Amino acid sequence: MSESPVGAVPATQVPRYAGKGTFARIADIHEVTDYDIAVVGLPFDGGTSYRPGARFGPMAVRQAARTLRPGFHVEFGVAPLEQVQIVDAGDITITPFDIPEACTQIERGMREIIGDRARKFVAIGGDHTVALPNLRALHAFHGPMALVHFDAHLDTWDTYFNAPVTHGTPFRRAFEEGLLIEDHSIHVGIRGPIYDRMDLEDDARMGFKIIRAGDLDVMGVEAAVDVVARRVDDLPVYLSIDIDVLDPAFAPGTGTPESGGLTSRELLRMLRQLNGINVVGADVVEVAPAYDHAEITSIAAATVVFDLLSLIVANG
């Protein structure tokens, strides 16, 4: 960027509980002439199979982001808002009644945000359905990508009640559409029972690798990070984080909670060690604030969003 980035409203001038309602009170997209990274809300939960409410996730995460001090990220060693122009692009308008039409709207909106400079983004969902149109939009600029997927669930099922696109199917559809590079994608944090052993066999057939939540107890975070880094190599990466990768003790406000998940510290530690990976787009999804307590889930998600922004800036 040729001009100095417009940063967040300083908390030393305006208290964090006041002022603008953008993510961490960063610049609105209309306040700048151009930008490098966008935070964008995707308020859609029409693909949810259990508890609805993730349509309110973007609003809740932005509110929780008021707690952040976005000036300098100690672990990444970057001041992301000073080094590049990061904006809040607001929410894409999405129908709540039609999943295919919603995906079309999201893909179209994300293509506009990416633009002809292949800008990067961190999307706030919304349920995990939104990952599919995000990948479609990115594919137009980057071709097939590697996927790093933090989640309690595989999200590579075929259908739910004969619906091919839901929050449990986006990465199967992405594989079938050629959006992912085979044998370069990985799930982290998977746990709990599944419908059938065939679910695992199908997932492996599609070229995914799995680090289960329990594997972290044995291998440790550093070894897991090494597996992830070697898996994606220097390929363009889509990094997708379902907040239910965290244990319900750390993220109760989500649609399909599963016991035995990661701690907030474990997730942040993994993200902060993913040095060198080429993240071209990311999401944080499935925050359902109606089931939250004292903004526990929203604060965790807001912190993860800021870490993703810092990760992208740190890895240039």
Residue, then its C-alpha position, 0 to 999 in steps of 0.5 A: m500500500s502506498e499510503s499509511p494504513v488507517g488503524a483501529v480507534p485507540a483505546t487511550q482516546v475512546p474507551r473500548y466499550a464505545g465508538k464504532g462497531t467494526f471488528a476491534r474498531i478497525a477501519d470500515i471498508h468505506e474509509v479507505t481507498d484500498y486494502d490488503i486484508a478484509v474481515v467480513g461477516l457471513p451471517f448464515d446458519g441455514g445449513t445447521s443440523y442441530r442448534p441454530g443461531a450462528r447467523f448472529g455470530p459476526m455481530a457477537v464476535r465484533q462486539a467481543a473484539r472490543t476487548l482486544r488490544p490490536g496494536f502489537h501481537v507479541e508472539f507473532g512480533v507484528a503490528p498488523l494494523e500498522q503494517v498493512q491495511i486491514v478493514d472491516a467489510g461489513d456483512i454480506t447480504i445472504t438469504p436465510f431461506d435458500i442454501p444454493e442461493a446463499c452460497t451464490q451470494i457469498e461467492r459473489g460477495m467474496r469475489e468482490i472483496i478479493g478483487d483483482r489484487a487477490r486480497k486476503f480475508v478472514a470471514i466470520g460465520g455463520d455456520h460451516t456451510v460458508a466455507l464452500p462458497n469461500l473456497r469457490a471464490l478463492h479458487a478463481f484466483h488461486g486454483p486448488m488449495a490446501l486446507v487446514h481445518f480445525d474442527a470437532h467434526l470431519d465435515t466431509w459427509d455426503t448429505y444431511f436429509n438429502a441436502p448436499v450442501t450443509h455445514g457437515t458437507p462443505f469439504r466433500r463438495a470442495f473435493e468433488e469440485g476440484l477446489l482442494i489439492e489432494d493429499h495436502s489437506i488436514h483436519v485437526g481436533i476431530r473427536g467423538p463418535i461418528y455415524d459409520r466407519m465408512d465416514l473415515e474411509d471416505d475421508a481418507r479416500m478424498g486425501f485428508k489426514i486427521i490429527r484427532a484431539g486425543d492425538l495432541d495428548v500424545m504427540g504434543v502441539e509442536a509435533a502436530v504443527d510440524v505435521v500440518a506444516r509439512r502437509v501444506d508445504d508452500l501451497p496456498v492455504y485455506l485455514s478454516i476454524d470451527i469454534d467447536v474445535l474447542d472443548p465446550a468448557f471454552a466454547p459453549g456457544t456453538g451449535t454442535p458441541e463435543s466433549g474432549g476438545l482443545t483448550s483455547r491455549e492449545l488452539l492459539r499455540m498451534l496458530r502461533q507456530l504455523n510460521g511460513i504457511n501461505v494463508v490466502g483466506a480463512d474463516v472462524v465459524e459456528v459461534a452461536p451466541a444464544y448458547d454462550h455465557a459471559e461472551i466466553t465463546s465470542i471472546a475466544a473467536a475474536t482472539v482467533v480472528f486477530d491471530l489469523l490476521s497477524l499470522i497472515v501479516a507475519n507470513g507476508 
